[in-house]
């Protein structure tokens, strides 16, 4: 069930320690908000000087109140924070919100103080949000303990930045979006992002969870919580670049995570990952609009060729498709449009809207009705006829009245055929567009926002529902991290390798040649980047060629040992790389991509949290830019992707079961028309 945060979001009573009459102090802002609804619960103000604060008598200490206090907000100078926490626990507080800064974000000494405080709070059976946070609010329980008020709605906003939270509120307002809860995460000394996601998932008035996070803490637990939430989770994060990561470190002491890893976790968990507050607002507006679709086929409908072309590009850039409509659908469109209208997709009124505003609704109706598309994006001038600033007479003109009727008809069509429909308008605040927005049809002022919204309304193609595979039980630690030790570990898990033998001299080399037939491969072991160093010899036809290669290689490299292996048949094979690195926040993370010696140059890879089930491994392979090679091109046969996916599952399961392995890599993994073969492997211990 997760942690009980009832005292945090619906306390019986509240006290603000550090309440002040000085508008420059945060204790003034929080106290002002706390008093917005004093009838809901007792609100006590505490100021060490006593007197009157905001027109109310202030206690000099929590003890002076005389009654237990359920939730205490602490906004005092840093040196007094520990004493204030102890006072709060002594008066029976079950929840504390720490506004005070100067802890983990300042360095090791501050982190030690923070940990000691969190230990005391947990030992008392209480919970702590922060420190270094900007408060909380719950509109569903009339709890207002942040510096600003938040419009009522059904989005829970969990943010490590107060300013970004305020910007999101400003951006959400034009879309009619509001908030059920707001929590400033701060340093997450006790209550974590995971705790809050789990609690908001159980909170019935919350429909979606919006997160700005710089530090995930236990990233894998966050992904699991998001996947299990049963409601949309939208994530904005920082640290994609060096400067951003540096800023996050100084802001909250956050350890940021590679953007590839975060993207992989979001994809696995079904989280909508966004890169700006504007994009977050677009996605939230889209998810608030109702119907979603599994299909990517999109009809672009416009009243101007330029808008149609730009919207088509934006739609495809968002990962959707703009297919040409077949003749049957085009013929139906011709019955409602005039001769010069384009009906192929994009569909263009070509000026008909000025003659008959009802053509907007007629066309939308036909596009929603056809089974050739899954969603519709309308772009261009719609809304301009009813806009007072357009110079056409404003709301009183016949065109404006016709456009309003068309807007109402569009709403009717969408209700009759509930497919995703988004609108880009040059006049998004017009009366006609407001009719659409009021009916739950998202309206945007930018074409790319409309396209991104449609993408958010399109369910991802995935192997099964979103989820994060559990980590397997830890296996016995790997004793031999050498090449043959790693081969043995993977072979035991069902990863196929060619025959091989480790040798240290010519006698061992000749004995290995007797064990299996050529051609042979010779590898120098314990040599980094052995291909670059000339430590790999391929296609050695017989014993004589093998011996000559050994003598040459040993003279150059002097490696302590070598591996003699059977040469694999590379005909019609594709070389992949499968690697697993252990991220400090998300645990084992798998990378799958085009392999061999060109891995780093091509960088055609995809990521997922490990272990990777075979179904998801197949999806990763199909997402590669070079996926066409796997399906067969220019006369080459398709390779055995199912076998590759099964082996990826085994490799990543091994890595996930061995926490002592920091890196595990198979490169190349040869995928052939029938079956796979691992040709090289390595491990790096933590």
C-alpha positions as CSV (number, residue, x, y, z in Angstrom):
1,X,0.0,0.0,0.0
2,X,3.0,2.4,0.3
3,X,3.5,4.9,3.1
4,X,0.6,6.5,4.9
5,X,0.8,10.2,4.0
6,X,-2.6,11.2,5.5
7,X,-1.1,13.5,8.0
8,X,0.7,15.3,5.2
9,X,-2.3,15.9,2.9
10,X,-5.2,15.9,5.3
11,X,-3.9,16.8,8.8
12,X,-6.2,17.4,11.8
13,X,-4.2,20.6,12.6
14,X,-1.4,22.7,11.3
15,X,1.4,24.9,12.7
16,X,3.7,27.2,10.8
17,X,7.0,27.7,12.7
18,X,8.7,30.9,11.5
19,X,5.4,32.7,10.6
20,X,6.2,36.3,10.0
21,X,4.7,39.7,9.2
22,X,7.7,40.4,6.9
23,X,6.6,39.9,3.2
24,X,10.2,39.2,2.3
25,X,10.2,36.0,4.4
26,X,8.9,32.7,3.3
27,X,7.2,32.3,6.6
28,X,4.9,35.2,5.7
29,X,3.8,33.6,2.4
30,X,3.1,30.2,3.9
31,X,1.3,31.6,6.8
32,X,-0.9,33.7,4.6
33,X,-1.8,30.7,2.5
34,X,-2.4,28.6,5.6
35,X,-5.0,31.0,6.8
36,X,-7.1,30.9,3.5
37,X,-9.4,28.4,5.0
38,X,-9.0,28.4,8.8
39,X,-12.4,26.8,9.3
40,X,-11.2,23.5,7.8
41,X,-8.7,22.7,10.6
42,X,-6.9,24.6,13.4
43,X,-4.0,26.7,12.1
44,X,-1.4,27.8,14.6
45,X,1.3,30.5,13.9
46,X,4.6,30.3,15.8
47,X,7.1,33.1,16.0
48,X,9.8,33.1,18.7
49,X,9.0,36.7,19.5
50,X,5.3,36.0,19.9
51,X,3.0,39.0,19.4
52,X,0.6,39.2,16.4
53,X,1.3,37.8,13.0
54,X,-1.1,38.5,10.2
55,X,-3.6,39.7,12.7
56,X,-3.5,36.6,14.8
57,X,-1.8,35.9,18.1
58,X,1.4,33.9,17.6
59,X,2.8,31.3,20.0
60,X,6.4,31.6,20.9
61,X,6.9,27.9,20.6
62,X,5.1,24.8,19.6
63,X,4.9,23.7,23.3
64,X,3.0,27.0,24.1
65,X,0.2,25.9,21.8
66,X,-0.8,23.2,24.4
67,X,-2.5,20.9,22.0
68,X,-1.0,18.2,19.7
69,X,-0.2,19.4,16.1
70,X,-0.6,17.0,13.3
71,X,1.5,18.8,10.6
72,X,4.3,21.3,11.2
73,X,5.8,23.6,8.6
74,X,9.3,24.8,9.5
75,X,10.7,28.0,7.9
76,X,13.4,29.1,10.2
77,X,17.1,29.9,9.8
78,X,19.3,26.9,9.2
79,X,21.0,26.6,12.6
80,X,17.6,26.3,14.3
81,X,16.1,23.7,12.1
82,X,17.1,20.6,14.1
83,X,15.7,22.1,17.3
84,X,12.4,22.9,15.5
85,X,12.2,19.3,14.2
86,X,12.7,18.0,17.8
87,X,10.0,20.4,19.1
88,X,7.6,19.3,16.4
89,X,8.1,15.6,17.2
90,X,7.7,16.4,20.9
91,X,4.3,17.9,20.3
92,X,3.1,14.9,18.4
93,X,3.6,15.9,14.8
94,X,3.0,13.1,12.4
95,X,4.2,15.2,9.4
96,X,6.8,17.9,8.9
97,X,7.4,20.2,5.9
98,X,10.9,21.6,5.9
99,X,11.2,24.9,4.0
100,X,14.7,25.6,5.5
101,X,17.6,25.1,3.1
102,X,21.3,24.5,3.7
103,X,21.6,20.7,3.8
104,X,22.6,18.1,1.1
105,X,22.8,20.8,-1.5
106,X,25.7,22.4,0.4
107,X,28.0,19.3,0.5
108,X,28.9,16.3,2.7
109,X,28.5,18.1,6.0
110,X,25.0,19.3,5.0
111,X,24.2,15.8,3.8
112,X,25.2,14.3,7.2
113,X,22.9,16.8,9.0
114,X,20.1,16.0,6.7
115,X,20.4,12.2,7.2
116,X,20.5,12.6,11.0
117,X,17.3,14.6,10.9
118,X,15.6,12.1,8.6
119,X,16.6,9.3,11.0
120,X,15.0,11.1,13.9
121,X,11.8,11.8,12.0
122,X,11.5,8.1,10.9
123,X,12.3,6.8,14.4
124,X,9.3,8.9,15.7
125,X,7.0,7.4,13.1
126,X,6.5,10.7,11.3
127,X,7.2,11.8,7.7
128,X,9.3,14.7,6.4
129,X,8.9,16.6,3.1
130,X,12.1,18.5,2.2
131,X,14.2,20.1,3.6
132,X,14.9,22.8,1.0
133,X,11.4,22.7,-0.3
134,X,8.7,25.3,-1.0
135,X,5.8,23.7,0.6
136,X,2.7,21.6,-0.3
137,X,-0.9,22.1,-1.2
138,X,-3.9,19.9,-1.5
139,X,-6.9,21.5,-3.1
140,X,-9.1,18.5,-2.3
141,X,-8.6,19.0,1.5
142,X,-8.3,22.8,1.5
143,X,-4.7,22.5,2.7
144,X,-2.6,25.5,1.5
145,X,1.0,25.5,2.7
146,X,2.9,26.9,-0.3
147,X,3.8,30.4,-1.3
148,X,1.2,30.5,-4.1
149,X,-2.2,29.2,-4.7
150,X,-2.9,26.6,-7.4
151,X,-6.0,26.5,-9.5
152,X,-8.3,23.6,-8.7
153,X,-8.2,20.6,-11.0
154,X,-7.2,17.0,-11.2
155,X,-3.4,17.1,-11.8
156,X,-1.0,16.3,-9.0
157,X,2.2,18.4,-9.5
158,X,5.4,17.0,-7.9
159,X,8.3,19.4,-8.5
160,X,11.8,20.0,-7.4
161,X,11.5,23.6,-8.6
162,X,9.1,26.2,-7.3
163,X,9.5,28.5,-10.3
164,X,8.8,25.8,-12.8
165,X,5.7,24.8,-10.8
166,X,4.4,28.4,-11.1
167,X,5.2,28.5,-14.8
168,X,3.3,25.2,-15.4
169,X,0.3,26.7,-13.6
170,X,0.4,29.8,-15.9
171,X,0.7,27.6,-19.0
172,X,-2.0,25.2,-17.9
173,X,-4.6,27.9,-17.2
174,X,-5.5,28.7,-20.8
175,X,-6.2,25.0,-21.3
176,X,-8.6,24.9,-18.4
177,X,-6.2,22.6,-16.4
178,X,-5.8,22.8,-12.7
179,X,-4.3,20.9,-9.8
180,X,-5.4,18.5,-7.1
181,X,-2.1,18.6,-5.3
182,X,1.2,20.4,-5.3
183,X,4.4,19.1,-3.5
184,X,7.7,20.8,-3.7
185,X,10.1,17.8,-3.4
186,X,13.1,19.5,-2.0
187,X,16.0,17.2,-1.1
188,X,13.7,14.2,-0.5
189,X,15.5,13.4,2.8
190,X,12.5,11.2,3.9
191,X,9.4,11.4,1.7
192,X,10.6,10.6,-1.8
193,X,9.2,11.0,-5.3
194,X,8.3,7.3,-5.3
195,X,6.3,7.7,-2.1
196,X,4.4,10.6,-3.6
197,X,3.7,9.0,-7.0
198,X,2.3,5.9,-5.1
199,X,0.1,8.1,-2.9
200,X,-1.1,10.2,-5.8
201,X,-1.9,7.0,-7.7
202,X,-4.3,6.0,-4.9
203,X,-5.7,9.6,-4.7
204,X,-9.1,9.3,-6.5
205,X,-9.4,13.1,-7.3
206,X,-6.0,13.0,-9.1
207,X,-6.3,12.0,-12.8
208,X,-2.7,12.6,-13.9
209,X,0.6,13.1,-12.2
210,X,3.1,15.7,-13.5
211,X,6.7,15.5,-12.3
212,X,9.7,17.8,-12.5
213,X,12.6,15.9,-11.0
214,X,16.3,16.4,-10.8
215,X,17.0,13.5,-8.5
216,X,15.0,10.2,-8.8
217,X,16.6,8.6,-5.7
218,X,15.7,5.0,-6.5
219,X,15.0,5.4,-10.2
220,X,13.9,1.8,-10.7
221,X,11.3,2.2,-7.9
222,X,10.1,5.4,-9.6
223,X,9.6,3.5,-12.9
224,X,7.8,0.7,-11.1
225,X,5.5,3.1,-9.3
226,X,4.7,5.0,-12.5
227,X,4.0,1.8,-14.4
228,X,1.6,0.7,-11.7
229,X,-0.1,4.1,-11.2
230,X,-3.0,3.3,-13.5
231,X,-3.1,7.0,-14.6
232,X,-0.8,9.1,-16.8
233,X,2.6,10.2,-15.5
234,X,4.3,13.0,-17.3
235,X,8.0,13.7,-16.6
236,X,10.2,16.7,-17.1
237,X,13.7,16.2,-16.0
238,X,17.1,17.9,-16.1
239,X,20.7,16.8,-16.7
240,X,20.8,16.1,-20.4
241,X,23.8,18.3,-20.8
242,X,26.9,19.0,-18.6
243,X,25.8,22.5,-17.6
244,X,22.3,21.3,-16.7
245,X,23.7,18.5,-14.5
246,X,26.0,21.0,-12.8
247,X,23.0,23.3,-12.1
248,X,20.9,20.5,-10.6
249,X,23.9,19.5,-8.4
250,X,24.0,23.0,-6.9
251,X,20.2,23.3,-6.7
252,X,19.2,20.3,-4.7
253,X,22.4,18.2,-4.5
254,X,20.8,16.0,-7.2
255,X,22.7,13.2,-9.0
256,X,21.3,13.4,-12.5
257,X,21.1,10.4,-14.8
258,X,22.0,9.9,-18.4
259,X,19.2,11.0,-20.7
260,X,19.3,7.6,-22.5
261,X,18.7,5.8,-19.2
262,X,15.8,8.1,-18.2
263,X,14.2,7.7,-21.7
264,X,14.5,3.9,-21.4
265,X,12.9,3.9,-18.0
266,X,10.1,6.1,-19.2
267,X,9.5,4.0,-22.3
268,X,9.4,0.8,-20.2
269,X,7.1,2.3,-17.6
270,X,4.7,4.1,-20.0
271,X,5.7,7.6,-18.8
272,X,5.4,10.5,-21.1
273,X,8.8,12.1,-21.1
274,X,8.9,15.8,-22.1
275,X,11.8,18.3,-22.5
276,X,10.2,21.7,-21.6
277,X,7.3,23.1,-19.5
278,X,5.5,24.0,-22.7
279,X,5.7,20.4,-23.9
280,X,4.5,19.2,-20.5
281,X,1.4,21.5,-20.8
282,X,0.7,20.2,-24.3
283,X,0.8,16.6,-23.2
284,X,-1.3,17.2,-20.1
285,X,-3.9,19.0,-22.2
286,X,-3.9,16.1,-24.7
287,X,-4.3,13.5,-22.0
288,X,-7.2,15.5,-20.6
289,X,-9.1,15.5,-23.8
290,X,-10.6,12.0,-23.8
291,X,-10.2,9.4,-26.5
292,X,-6.8,7.7,-27.3
293,X,-5.9,5.4,-30.1
294,X,-3.6,2.5,-30.8
295,X,-3.1,3.6,-34.4
296,X,-0.7,6.2,-35.9
297,X,-2.6,7.0,-39.2
298,X,-3.3,10.7,-39.1
299,X,-5.4,12.9,-41.4
300,X,-4.1,16.5,-41.7
301,X,-6.9,18.9,-42.5
302,X,-6.2,22.5,-43.5
303,X,-7.6,25.6,-45.2
304,X,-4.2,26.6,-46.5
305,X,-1.5,24.6,-48.4
306,X,1.4,26.0,-46.3
307,X,-0.2,25.1,-43.0
308,X,-1.0,21.6,-44.3
309,X,2.5,20.9,-45.4
310,X,4.0,22.2,-42.2
311,X,1.5,20.2,-40.1
312,X,2.2,17.0,-42.1
313,X,6.0,17.4,-41.4
314,X,5.3,18.0,-37.7
315,X,3.0,15.0,-37.5
316,X,5.6,12.7,-39.0
317,X,8.3,14.2,-36.8
318,X,6.2,13.3,-33.8
319,X,6.3,9.7,-34.9
320,X,2.9,9.5,-36.5
321,X,1.9,8.7,-40.1
322,X,0.2,10.8,-42.7
323,X,-0.9,8.2,-45.3
324,X,-2.5,9.0,-48.6
325,X,-6.2,8.3,-48.5
326,X,-7.6,5.6,-50.8
327,X,-10.0,6.4,-53.5
328,X,-13.1,5.5,-51.5
329,X,-12.3,8.0,-48.8
330,X,-11.4,10.6,-51.3
331,X,-14.7,10.2,-53.1
332,X,-16.6,10.8,-49.9
333,X,-14.6,13.9,-49.3
334,X,-15.4,15.2,-52.8
335,X,-19.1,15.0,-51.9
336,X,-18.7,17.7,-49.2
337,X,-15.9,19.8,-50.8
338,X,-15.5,21.7,-54.1
339,X,-13.5,20.8,-57.1
340,X,-10.3,22.5,-56.3
341,X,-10.0,21.0,-52.8
342,X,-7.2,18.5,-52.2
343,X,-8.4,15.2,-50.8
344,X,-5.3,13.0,-50.7
345,X,-4.0,13.9,-47.2
346,X,-3.3,16.6,-46.3
347,X,-6.9,17.5,-47.1
348,X,-7.1,21.2,-48.1
349,X,-10.3,23.3,-48.3
350,X,-8.5,25.5,-50.8
351,X,-10.6,28.6,-50.0
352,X,-14.0,26.8,-49.5
353,X,-14.1,27.9,-45.8
354,X,-14.7,31.5,-46.8
355,X,-17.6,30.5,-48.9
356,X,-19.1,28.0,-46.6
357,X,-17.7,27.7,-43.0
358,X,-19.8,24.6,-42.6
359,X,-17.3,22.8,-44.8
360,X,-14.9,22.7,-41.8
361,X,-17.4,20.5,-39.9
362,X,-18.4,18.5,-42.9
363,X,-14.8,17.5,-43.6
364,X,-14.0,16.7,-40.0
365,X,-17.0,14.5,-39.9
366,X,-15.9,12.5,-43.0
367,X,-12.4,12.2,-41.7
368,X,-13.5,11.0,-38.3
369,X,-15.8,8.5,-39.9
370,X,-13.4,6.9,-42.3
371,X,-11.6,3.7,-41.1
372,X,-8.5,4.8,-43.0
373,X,-7.3,7.2,-40.3
374,X,-7.0,6.9,-36.5
375,X,-6.8,10.6,-35.6
376,X,-7.3,14.1,-37.2
377,X,-5.3,17.2,-36.9
378,X,-7.0,20.4,-38.1
379,X,-4.7,23.4,-38.8
380,X,-4.9,26.9,-40.1
381,X,-7.3,29.8,-40.0
382,X,-10.3,28.3,-38.2
383,X,-11.3,30.7,-35.4
384,X,-10.3,33.7,-37.4
385,X,-13.8,34.5,-38.7
386,X,-15.1,34.8,-35.1
387,X,-12.0,36.8,-33.8
388,X,-12.8,40.5,-33.3
389,X,-9.3,41.5,-34.5
390,X,-9.4,39.9,-37.9
391,X,-10.9,42.9,-39.8
392,X,-13.9,40.8,-41.1
393,X,-16.5,42.3,-38.8
394,X,-15.8,40.1,-35.8
395,X,-18.5,38.1,-34.1
396,X,-21.3,39.8,-35.8
397,X,-20.5,38.7,-39.4
398,X,-22.2,36.0,-41.2
399,X,-18.9,34.1,-41.5
400,X,-18.4,34.4,-37.8
401,X,-21.9,32.9,-37.1
402,X,-21.2,30.2,-39.7
403,X,-17.9,29.4,-38.0
404,X,-19.6,29.1,-34.6
405,X,-22.1,26.7,-36.0
406,X,-19.3,24.7,-37.6
407,X,-17.5,24.5,-34.2
408,X,-20.7,23.1,-32.6
409,X,-21.1,20.6,-35.4
410,X,-17.4,19.5,-35.0
411,X,-18.1,18.8,-31.4
412,X,-21.1,16.7,-32.4
413,X,-19.1,14.7,-34.9
414,X,-16.3,14.0,-32.4
415,X,-18.9,12.8,-29.8
416,X,-20.4,10.5,-32.5
417,X,-17.0,9.2,-33.5
418,X,-14.6,9.5,-30.5
419,X,-11.3,9.5,-32.2
420,X,-8.4,11.9,-31.2
421,X,-9.0,15.3,-32.7
422,X,-6.6,18.3,-32.1
423,X,-6.7,21.8,-33.6
424,X,-4.0,24.3,-34.4
425,X,-5.4,27.8,-34.9
426,X,-4.0,31.2,-35.6
427,X,-6.7,32.4,-33.3
428,X,-6.8,29.9,-30.4
429,X,-8.6,32.4,-28.1
430,X,-11.5,33.0,-30.5
431,X,-15.1,32.2,-29.6
432,X,-15.2,29.3,-32.1
433,X,-12.0,27.7,-30.7
434,X,-13.4,28.2,-27.2
435,X,-16.4,26.1,-28.2
436,X,-14.0,23.3,-29.2
437,X,-11.9,23.6,-26.1
438,X,-14.9,23.6,-23.8
439,X,-15.9,20.3,-25.4
440,X,-12.5,18.7,-24.6
441,X,-11.0,19.2,-28.1
442,X,-7.4,20.6,-27.5
443,X,-6.6,23.8,-29.3
444,X,-3.1,25.1,-29.7
445,X,-1.4,28.1,-31.2
446,X,1.6,26.2,-32.6
447,X,1.5,23.4,-35.2
448,X,4.2,21.4,-33.5
449,X,2.2,21.4,-30.2
450,X,-0.8,20.0,-32.0
451,X,1.3,17.2,-33.4
452,X,2.9,16.4,-30.1
453,X,-0.5,16.3,-28.5
454,X,-1.7,13.8,-31.0
455,X,1.4,11.7,-30.3
456,X,0.5,11.7,-26.6
457,X,-3.0,10.6,-27.4
458,X,-1.5,7.6,-29.3
459,X,-0.7,4.6,-27.3
460,X,2.8,3.3,-27.8
461,X,3.4,0.1,-29.7
462,X,4.9,-2.2,-27.1
463,X,5.3,-5.9,-26.3
464,X,2.5,-6.0,-23.7
465,X,1.5,-3.4,-21.2
466,X,4.1,-1.0,-19.7
467,X,6.1,-2.4,-16.8
468,X,9.5,-2.9,-15.3
469,X,10.7,-6.5,-15.0
470,X,11.6,-7.3,-11.4
471,X,15.3,-7.9,-10.6
472,X,16.0,-11.6,-10.2
473,X,17.5,-12.9,-6.9
474,X,21.2,-12.3,-6.7
475,X,23.3,-15.2,-8.0
476,X,26.6,-16.4,-6.6
477,X,29.3,-13.8,-7.4
478,X,31.3,-14.2,-10.5
479,X,34.7,-15.6,-9.5
480,X,36.4,-15.4,-12.8
481,X,35.8,-12.2,-14.8
482,X,38.2,-13.2,-17.5
483,X,37.1,-13.9,-21.1
484,X,36.5,-17.6,-20.6
485,X,34.9,-17.1,-17.2
486,X,32.4,-14.8,-18.7
487,X,31.8,-17.2,-21.6
488,X,31.1,-20.0,-19.1
489,X,28.7,-17.8,-17.1
490,X,26.7,-16.9,-20.2
491,X,26.8,-20.4,-21.7
492,X,25.3,-21.8,-18.5
493,X,22.4,-19.4,-19.1
494,X,21.8,-20.7,-22.6
495,X,23.8,-18.2,-24.7
496,X,25.5,-20.1,-27.5
497,X,29.2,-19.6,-28.3
498,X,31.5,-21.3,-30.8
499,X,33.8,-24.0,-29.5
500,X,36.9,-22.4,-27.8
501,X,39.9,-23.2,-25.6
502,X,42.2,-21.0,-23.6
503,X,45.9,-21.6,-24.3
504,X,49.2,-20.2,-23.0
505,X,51.8,-21.8,-25.3
506,X,52.2,-23.6,-28.7
507,X,51.6,-27.0,-27.3
508,X,48.2,-25.9,-26.0
509,X,47.5,-24.2,-29.3
510,X,48.1,-27.4,-31.3
511,X,46.1,-29.4,-28.8
512,X,43.1,-27.0,-29.3
513,X,43.4,-27.4,-33.1
514,X,42.9,-31.2,-32.6
515,X,39.7,-30.6,-30.6
516,X,37.7,-28.9,-33.4
517,X,38.1,-28.3,-37.1
518,X,39.1,-25.1,-38.8
519,X,38.9,-22.5,-39.9
520,X,40.0,-20.9,-36.7
521,X,40.0,-17.6,-34.8
522,X,42.9,-16.6,-32.5
523,X,42.3,-13.9,-29.8
524,X,44.8,-12.3,-27.5
525,X,43.3,-12.2,-24.0
526,X,43.6,-9.4,-21.4
527,X,44.2,-6.9,-24.1
528,X,41.9,-3.9,-24.3
529,X,40.3,-3.2,-27.7
530,X,42.1,-6.3,-29.1
531,X,40.8,-5.7,-32.6
532,X,42.5,-2.3,-32.8
533,X,45.7,-3.7,-31.3
534,X,45.9,-6.5,-33.9
535,X,44.9,-9.1,-31.2
536,X,42.3,-10.9,-33.4
537,X,43.1,-13.1,-36.4
538,X,40.2,-14.5,-38.4
539,X,39.7,-17.2,-41.0
540,X,42.8,-19.2,-40.2
541,X,42.4,-22.1,-42.5
542,X,44.4,-24.8,-40.8
543,X,46.9,-25.6,-38.1
544,X,49.8,-24.1,-39.9
545,X,48.0,-20.8,-40.4
546,X,46.9,-20.9,-36.7
547,X,50.5,-21.4,-35.5
548,X,51.9,-18.7,-37.7
549,X,49.3,-16.2,-36.5
550,X,50.1,-17.2,-32.9
551,X,53.8,-16.6,-33.2
552,X,53.3,-13.2,-34.9
553,X,50.7,-12.1,-32.4
554,X,52.7,-13.2,-29.4
555,X,55.8,-11.5,-30.6
556,X,53.9,-8.2,-30.9
557,X,51.6,-8.3,-27.9
558,X,53.1,-10.8,-25.5
559,X,49.7,-11.6,-24.0
560,X,49.6,-14.0,-21.1
561,X,47.0,-16.2,-22.8
562,X,45.1,-16.6,-26.0
563,X,41.8,-18.1,-27.1
564,X,41.6,-20.5,-30.0
565,X,38.0,-20.7,-31.4
566,X,36.1,-22.2,-34.2
567,X,35.4,-19.6,-36.9
568,X,31.7,-18.9,-37.2
569,X,30.0,-18.8,-40.6
570,X,29.3,-15.1,-41.1
571,X,27.4,-15.6,-44.3
572,X,24.1,-13.5,-44.3
573,X,24.7,-12.7,-40.6
574,X,24.1,-9.3,-38.9
575,X,26.3,-8.4,-35.9
576,X,24.6,-6.9,-32.8
577,X,25.9,-5.6,-29.5
578,X,24.2,-6.4,-26.2
579,X,25.5,-4.6,-23.2
580,X,24.3,-4.0,-19.6
581,X,25.7,-1.2,-17.4
582,X,24.7,-0.7,-13.8
583,X,23.3,2.8,-13.2
584,X,23.5,4.2,-9.6
585,X,19.9,5.2,-9.6
586,X,18.1,2.9,-12.1
587,X,20.2,-0.3,-11.6
588,X,21.1,-2.5,-14.6
589,X,20.3,-0.9,-17.9
590,X,20.5,-2.8,-21.2
591,X,21.8,-1.5,-24.5
592,X,21.0,-3.2,-27.8
593,X,22.2,-2.1,-31.2
594,X,24.2,-2.7,-34.3
595,X,27.5,-4.3,-33.2
596,X,30.9,-5.3,-34.4
597,X,33.8,-2.9,-34.9
598,X,31.5,-0.1,-36.1
599,X,29.4,0.1,-32.9
600,X,30.8,3.4,-31.6
601,X,30.9,5.0,-35.1
602,X,27.3,4.1,-36.0
603,X,25.8,4.5,-32.4
604,X,22.6,2.9,-33.6
605,X,21.4,1.6,-30.2
606,X,18.3,1.4,-28.0
607,X,18.0,1.1,-24.2
608,X,15.8,-0.6,-21.7
609,X,15.9,-1.4,-18.0
610,X,17.3,-4.9,-17.4
611,X,16.3,-7.7,-17.4
612,X,14.7,-7.3,-20.8
613,X,11.9,-9.7,-21.7
614,X,12.1,-11.2,-25.1
615,X,9.0,-9.4,-26.4
616,X,10.5,-6.0,-25.4
617,X,13.9,-7.0,-26.8
618,X,12.2,-7.6,-30.2
619,X,10.6,-4.1,-29.9
620,X,14.0,-2.6,-29.2
621,X,15.5,-4.3,-32.3
622,X,12.7,-3.0,-34.5
623,X,13.3,0.5,-33.3
624,X,16.9,0.7,-34.6
625,X,17.5,2.9,-37.6
626,X,19.1,-0.1,-39.3
627,X,16.2,-2.4,-38.4
628,X,15.6,-3.0,-42.2
629,X,18.9,-5.0,-42.3
630,X,17.3,-7.5,-39.9
631,X,14.3,-7.9,-42.1
632,X,16.5,-8.5,-45.2
633,X,17.5,-6.0,-47.9
634,X,18.8,-6.1,-51.5
635,X,18.5,-9.9,-51.7
636,X,19.8,-10.7,-48.3
637,X,17.6,-13.0,-46.2
638,X,15.9,-11.9,-43.0
639,X,17.7,-13.0,-39.8
640,X,16.3,-14.8,-36.8
641,X,15.1,-11.8,-34.7
642,X,13.1,-14.1,-32.4
643,X,16.2,-16.1,-31.5
644,X,18.2,-12.8,-31.0
645,X,15.4,-11.5,-28.7
646,X,15.5,-14.7,-26.6
647,X,19.3,-14.5,-26.2
648,X,19.1,-10.8,-25.2
649,X,16.7,-11.8,-22.5
650,X,19.2,-14.4,-21.2
651,X,22.2,-12.0,-21.3
652,X,20.3,-9.2,-19.5
653,X,19.0,-11.6,-16.9
654,X,22.5,-12.8,-16.1
655,X,23.7,-9.2,-15.7
656,X,20.7,-8.3,-13.5
657,X,21.4,-11.3,-11.2
658,X,25.0,-10.2,-10.7
659,X,25.2,-6.9,-8.8
660,X,29.0,-7.3,-8.6
661,X,29.2,-6.9,-12.4
662,X,29.3,-3.2,-13.4
663,X,29.4,-3.9,-17.1
664,X,28.6,-7.0,-19.2
665,X,28.9,-6.9,-23.0
666,X,28.5,-9.4,-25.8
667,X,29.9,-7.9,-29.0
668,X,29.3,-9.1,-31.6
669,X,26.2,-11.2,-31.2
670,X,25.9,-12.8,-34.7
671,X,22.3,-13.2,-35.8
672,X,21.9,-15.5,-38.8
673,X,18.9,-16.6,-40.8
674,X,18.7,-19.5,-38.4
675,X,19.9,-18.9,-34.8
676,X,22.4,-16.7,-33.1
677,X,26.0,-17.1,-31.9
678,X,27.9,-14.9,-29.3
679,X,31.4,-14.2,-30.7
680,X,32.9,-12.2,-27.9
681,X,32.1,-11.2,-24.4
682,X,33.6,-9.2,-21.5
683,X,32.7,-8.2,-18.0
684,X,33.9,-5.4,-15.7
685,X,33.5,-5.9,-11.9
686,X,32.2,-3.1,-9.8
